[in-house]
Amino acid sequence: MSGLVLAVDIGGTKFAVALVDPDGNVRAARRGATPPRGDAQTLWKALGELIDSLLDGAVADGVAGGTAGGVVDGVGIGCGGPMTWPEGVVSPLNMPGWRGFPLRARLAERFPGVPVRVHNDAVCLAVAEHWLGAGRGSANMLGMVVSTGVGGGLILGGRLVDGGSGNAGHIGHVVVDPDGPACGCGGRGCLEAIARGPGLAAWAVEQGWQPGAAGPPAVAPVPSGDAWASGGEAAGPGAGAAYVEATAASGRQLALDAGAGDPTALAAMDRAGRALGLAIASATNLCDLDVVTIGGGLSQAGPLLFEPLEAALREHTRLEFARRVRVVPASLGQEAGLAGAAALILAADRYRSH
Amino acid sequence: MSGLVLAVDIGGTKFAVALVDPDGNVRAARRGATPPRGDAQTLWKALGELIDSLLDGAVADGVAGGTAGGVVDGVGIGCGGPMTWPEGVVSPLNMPGWRGFPLRARLAERFPGVPVRVHNDAVCLAVAEHWLGAGRGSANMLGMVVSTGVGGGLILGGRLVDGGSGNAGHIGHVVVDPDGPACGCGGRGCLEAIARGPGLAAWAVEQGWQPGAAGPPAVAPVPSGDAWASGGEAAGPGAGAAYVEATAASGRQLALDAGAGDPTALAAMDRAGRALGLAIASATNLCDLDVVTIGGGLSQAGPLLFEPLEAALREHTRLEFARRVRVVPASLGQEAGLAGAAALILAADRYRSH
């Protein structure tokens, strides 16, 4: 036993693997691009090579306490949905090469004799924020990610809630406008249909938004990285063929233009903020939440997003108990997905209900 | 130890007390009208006399195994909210005589040395349906009551969810129409604002409904008792001054008229059913539910309510995991509130998180 667990974060654009210690520190990590259009075996081979590289490097660097490569106390995996759970047969929407791929079983063969657990990537991000981030110390938390999709994870009574099929936390499919736009899930008026980056950008274009026309931003609400698309790539299980690829840039541009004062871009931020506030209000009333964390690029838009969010939230949380809820930006960065995956093993008392 | 617990069900129109055995059977019970406009001491005295009568009678009848009166293994209490929890300082909306009344502490003084626990009456009804009723065997359940208010309780992972302040389960304040009618909670468009009996009847009157004008019902969708108002009197913590007293009759009449074919009354049932379906869809997506039970008078309206409910629910639960949810009428009768209160003691492994 090395005292370390292997964390695996599977996304449509990148694979990340790490060795994580019991305090949640990433002791060594490797990242690699997801093979584009890779078939099942190509994807699995790429992941295997990344893990081998991590473990070999860790042994060489003495990170794993000088023990032989491959000795870990367990394997935690975050992966885009949908998946069967807890079996971990995955079919990530944005990775067509894996349809019904037995990811958990394959990793269990590779790492025999230790626990191997998988959960939705958005759930892992929520777990990370609860374990180490902006939700630490709260017993009742919704951890959200607003990106190309809108996903989340739910911690109640200090423990991760899985729901009947591992899908609890799907805040993106709380209905905020029964007559609203069609959603990738096949429904209508879901939070995700309105607030996910591509949907919001599409709405703004319909309203006449011309990306970049507002000129350089008066303030810089969003970092120049790919923050909009980061944070778990939570194109949730609701996403379907209607999902537009590679529109993260237009979402980011929208936030930039809002920062520069473009009225249509500002209206889009208001629209997203209000939808988020409504969905959070419903979740707070139903689950008696203490805190909601919001990660993904949209959370970096600052007051342009959080002010309309707070306004809608406070209009719809009027019961005394519900007024106490706090909505805060997620505080962990790039490594949140890895930390959350590791917590499935390292803090199983709280994050493993099954 | 008698093997029995004392269950107490406190409502605005009646007090009920019972001795309940470990299988949930009510072995002896007493009911009494809540003293109208009673002050704190009058209410407490009436409850005490009801309990004395129950225990004396049980001893006389040999129900308590011939042991001395007053020997119970614990006390479980369901009471209308709001309350502090788990302290059980209660301020039931429909009992102005109790404002900040230390109900739990008073009963703990009366029954020293045994556990005394209190929860929201709607939570107790959900617990009862999970323990003994329509939700038995499910791990992830929302138990609802639709009456003069709309309340509920949430069981996830096989355990009662309390939330941060004992208020989880407030499905009545999930927002189903952001621009909808004002709610007693101070918000707008809550499920309760639309689907509670008095609200629904008021809407129908606005649409020109003339109570009883449809003549005798072609079918009898609602029993002639006070079913509409029964089921925990869940005028939830959201209810405020806007709540109309004693409008249960008009709600019942509405259901009867709908059964007789009155188009406005039918439209009202459709309106309530759709609002319920929407809120249940959001709760299902968020919490990954297996089953939802609906009690209170409205659940007895049958297909007139459940058909529009199912239609709206299925429109908004399109993700594969969410499609499995079943919505069923609550199956327990008058004694559900007592059974749920008893379960706080008798099945504490599942229904006592705190």
Interface residues (C-beta under 8 A of the other chain):
Chain A: P82 A139 N140 L154 L156 G157 R159 V161 D162 G163 G164 S165 G166 N167 A168 G169 H170 I171 H173 V174 V175 V176 D177 P178 C183 C185 G186 G187 R188 G189 C190 P237 G238 L278 A281 S282 A283 N285 L286 C287 D288 L289 D290 A312 E315 H316 T317 R318 L319 E320 F321 A322 R324 S353
Chain B: P82 A139 N140 L154 L156 G157 R159 V161 D162 G163 G164 S165 G166 N167 A168 G169 H170 I171 H173 V174 V175 V176 D177 P178 C183 C185 G186 G187 R188 G189 C190 P237 G238 L278 A281 S282 A283 N285 L286 C287 D288 L289 D290 A312 E315 H316 T317 R318 L319 E320 F321 A322 R324 S353
